[in-house]
Amino acid sequence: MGSIFRPKMPALPPVQPAPPPPSSEISQEEKDAIAAEQRKLARKRKGRKSTILTSPLGIEEEAETEDKTLLGS
């Protein structure tokens, strides 16, 4: 009796063929754009690194210390 009131399953649509894979070749314009982007990122990375004045081990130079007199010289 359960099968009388159950709706029938519609037929499945036909399977679409897979699209062709994209071309693996890159045009010269795309290569130039990629190279420019990489140069830009390298410049940014270098700029940030140059502002760091200490190494991971801390400051390695000796501190310049002088004993001051009461007169400040």
N, C-alpha and C positions, 0 to 999 in steps of 0.2 A: 503494500500500500504506500510505502514511503516514496517509491519511484514514480507514482502517478502525479504527485504534487510537486515534485522537484523540477526546476526549469532545465531545459536541455542546454548543454554547453555549445556556445557558438563555435564554428570552425575557426581554426587558427589562421591568421593571415600568412601569405607566402613569405618565405625568408628572403630578405633583400641581399643581393651580393655585397661583399665588403668593398668599400671604396679603395681605389688604388693608393698605395703608400705615397707619402710626399717625397719629392725629389731629395736625394741625399746631397746633391751638389749645391754649393752656396755661391751666389753671384759675387763678383768683385765688390760691388757696392755694400753688400751685407758684410763681407769680410772687413772692409774699411770701417764700417760702423761698429763692428765688434771690437776691432783693434783700438779705435778711438775711445770707446767706453772703458776698455781695460786700462788704457793710459790714464784716463781721468781718475779711475779708482786707485791706481798706483800712486798718483800725485796726492790724492787725499790721504792715503795711508802714510806716505812719507811725511806729509805735513804734520800729522798727529804725532808721529814718532819723534820728530825733531823737537817737540815741546817737552818731552820727558827727559829730565836732566839727571835722573838717577838710574842705576841699574837695578835688577831684581835683588841684588845683594845690599842695596843701600848706597849711600854716598861713599865713594872710595877715596876722595881727596882729603887731605888734611885741612882742618879748619884754620883760617887765619885769625889768630887771637893775639891780642896785645894787652899788656897791663896798662891801664890808664891811671894817670895821677889824679889828684883832686882837682887840678886846674883844667883837666880835659885834654891835655896834649900828650 
